[in-house]
């Protein structure tokens, strides 16, 4: 027979484990809707430019984030909400350069490298070349599905798990007539 003291001890242990489970589980099911913008700042000779001021501006909200390039000339903005951005790079003794319309998608690392030209700091050079949409840093694939798309889908029984099947890269197990998944072996 348990004493009252032992009962309270068991209750406290259960409460602690329940609390820890809730804290951990909220992160497991989190939706990732961010990406990253990174790159390297160099001069025309190919030497890295440390300490360059790099500014990332969201074109939709005009929100700006600023960082400086590291000793190896690299910079990184992470996590960045999906959207379209402009990156501006400034360094003493170099012309200001910017690249607009950089699109960040879900879990995408957009690489935007810059080559600075020596000159007056009052000049601004705008790069019109687009950043390639090919993701080569990671194998992560993500897609944003809008509300209109969801409402127009003919989902069987409105089962939300079928919604994942419209995203590229999603594999579903093959099931036999009894609903058992086949392993393919």
C-alpha positions as CSV (number, residue, x, y, z in Angstrom):
1,X,0.0,0.0,0.0
2,X,1.3,3.4,-1.0
3,X,1.7,6.1,1.6
4,X,0.4,9.6,0.9
5,X,3.9,10.9,0.5
6,X,4.8,8.2,-2.1
7,X,1.6,9.1,-4.0
8,X,2.6,12.7,-4.2
9,X,6.1,11.8,-5.4
10,X,4.6,9.7,-8.2
11,X,2.3,12.5,-9.1
12,X,5.1,15.0,-9.3
13,X,7.2,12.7,-11.5
14,X,4.3,12.2,-13.9
15,X,3.7,15.9,-14.0
16,X,7.3,16.6,-14.8
17,X,7.5,14.0,-17.5
18,X,4.2,15.3,-19.0
19,X,5.5,18.8,-19.1
20,X,8.8,17.8,-20.7
21,X,6.9,15.8,-23.3
22,X,4.7,18.8,-24.2
23,X,7.7,21.1,-24.5
24,X,9.6,18.7,-26.8
25,X,6.7,17.7,-28.9
26,X,5.8,21.3,-29.9
27,X,9.1,21.6,-31.7
28,X,8.7,18.3,-33.5
29,X,5.7,19.4,-35.3
30,X,6.8,22.9,-36.1
31,X,6.3,24.2,-39.7
32,X,9.4,25.5,-41.3
33,X,8.6,28.5,-43.5
34,X,12.0,30.1,-43.7
35,X,15.1,30.0,-45.9
36,X,18.5,31.6,-45.9
37,X,20.5,34.1,-48.0
38,X,24.2,33.7,-47.9
39,X,27.2,34.5,-50.1
40,X,30.7,35.9,-50.3
41,X,32.0,39.5,-50.9
42,X,35.1,39.8,-53.0
43,X,36.9,42.5,-54.9
44,X,37.8,42.4,-58.7
45,X,41.0,40.5,-58.0
46,X,39.2,37.7,-56.2
47,X,40.4,38.6,-52.8
48,X,37.7,38.5,-50.0
49,X,36.5,41.7,-48.5
50,X,36.1,41.4,-44.7
51,X,34.0,43.9,-42.8
52,X,31.7,44.8,-45.7
53,X,28.3,46.0,-44.6
54,X,25.6,43.7,-46.1
55,X,21.9,44.7,-45.9
56,X,19.0,42.4,-46.6
57,X,15.7,44.2,-47.3
58,X,12.3,42.6,-47.7
59,X,10.7,44.1,-50.8
60,X,7.2,43.5,-49.5
61,X,7.6,45.0,-46.0
62,X,10.8,47.2,-46.4
63,X,12.1,45.5,-43.2
64,X,16.0,45.6,-43.3
65,X,18.6,43.4,-41.5
66,X,22.2,44.3,-41.6
67,X,25.4,42.2,-41.0
68,X,29.1,42.4,-41.9
69,X,31.1,40.0,-43.9
70,X,33.4,37.8,-41.9
71,X,37.2,37.4,-42.2
72,X,36.6,35.0,-45.1
73,X,34.3,37.5,-46.8
74,X,31.2,35.4,-46.2
75,X,27.9,36.6,-44.9
76,X,24.7,34.8,-43.9
77,X,21.1,35.8,-43.1
78,X,19.2,32.9,-41.5
79,X,16.4,32.3,-40.8
80,X,14.7,34.5,-43.4
81,X,11.0,34.4,-44.0
82,X,10.0,33.4,-47.5
83,X,9.6,36.4,-49.9
84,X,11.5,38.6,-52.3
85,X,14.5,40.5,-51.0
86,X,17.2,43.1,-52.1
87,X,20.8,42.6,-50.9
88,X,23.0,45.7,-50.7
89,X,26.7,45.6,-50.1
90,X,28.9,48.5,-49.0
91,X,32.6,48.7,-48.1
92,X,35.0,51.5,-47.7
93,X,36.9,52.3,-50.9
94,X,34.4,50.3,-53.1
95,X,31.3,51.2,-55.0
96,X,28.0,50.3,-53.4
97,X,26.4,47.3,-55.1
98,X,22.9,45.8,-54.9
99,X,21.0,42.9,-56.2
100,X,17.2,43.0,-56.2
101,X,14.4,40.5,-56.6
102,X,16.1,37.6,-54.8
103,X,13.3,35.1,-54.1
104,X,13.6,33.0,-50.9
105,X,11.5,29.8,-50.9
106,X,10.8,27.3,-48.0
107,X,14.1,25.8,-46.7
108,X,16.1,27.2,-49.6
109,X,19.6,28.6,-49.2
110,X,20.0,31.4,-51.8
111,X,23.6,32.2,-52.7
112,X,24.2,35.8,-53.7
113,X,28.0,36.4,-54.2
114,X,29.2,40.0,-54.9
115,X,32.3,41.4,-56.6
116,X,33.0,44.9,-55.6
117,X,34.7,47.5,-57.8
118,X,37.0,50.1,-56.4
119,X,35.6,53.6,-56.6
120,X,33.7,56.3,-55.0
121,X,31.2,55.3,-52.4
122,X,28.5,57.5,-53.9
123,X,28.0,55.3,-56.9
124,X,25.6,52.4,-56.8
125,X,25.8,49.4,-59.1
126,X,22.6,47.4,-59.6
127,X,23.1,43.7,-60.6
128,X,20.3,42.6,-62.9
129,X,21.3,38.9,-63.2
130,X,18.9,36.6,-61.3
131,X,20.0,34.2,-58.6
132,X,19.5,30.7,-59.9
133,X,16.5,28.8,-58.5
134,X,18.4,25.5,-58.3
135,X,19.0,24.5,-54.7
136,X,22.4,22.9,-54.6
137,X,23.4,23.2,-50.9
138,X,20.9,20.7,-49.4
139,X,18.4,18.1,-50.5
140,X,15.6,19.7,-48.6
141,X,12.4,20.2,-50.7
142,X,9.6,22.5,-49.6
143,X,6.5,24.0,-51.1
144,X,3.9,26.5,-49.9
145,X,0.3,25.4,-50.5
146,X,-2.2,28.3,-50.5
147,X,-5.7,28.3,-49.1
148,X,-7.3,28.6,-52.5
149,X,-5.4,25.5,-53.7
150,X,-6.5,23.6,-50.6
151,X,-10.2,24.5,-51.0
152,X,-10.1,23.5,-54.7
153,X,-8.6,20.0,-54.1
154,X,-10.9,17.0,-54.4
155,X,-9.6,15.4,-51.2
156,X,-11.0,12.0,-50.3
157,X,-13.0,12.4,-47.1
158,X,-11.2,15.8,-46.5
159,X,-8.3,13.9,-45.0
160,X,-5.6,16.5,-44.5
161,X,-2.8,13.9,-44.8
162,X,-3.6,13.5,-48.5
163,X,-2.7,17.2,-48.8
164,X,1.0,16.3,-48.4
165,X,0.8,14.2,-51.5
166,X,0.6,17.2,-53.8
167,X,4.0,18.5,-52.8
168,X,7.0,17.4,-55.0
169,X,9.2,14.9,-53.4
170,X,6.6,13.2,-51.1
171,X,6.5,9.4,-51.4
172,X,3.5,7.5,-50.1
173,X,3.7,3.8,-49.3
174,X,1.8,1.5,-51.6
175,X,-1.0,-0.3,-49.8
176,X,-2.7,-3.6,-50.7
177,X,-6.5,-4.1,-50.5
178,X,-6.3,-4.6,-46.7
179,X,-4.5,-1.2,-46.2
180,X,-1.2,-2.8,-45.3
181,X,1.8,-1.0,-46.7
182,X,4.0,-2.9,-49.0
183,X,7.8,-2.7,-48.6
184,X,8.6,-3.3,-52.2
185,X,10.8,-6.3,-51.3
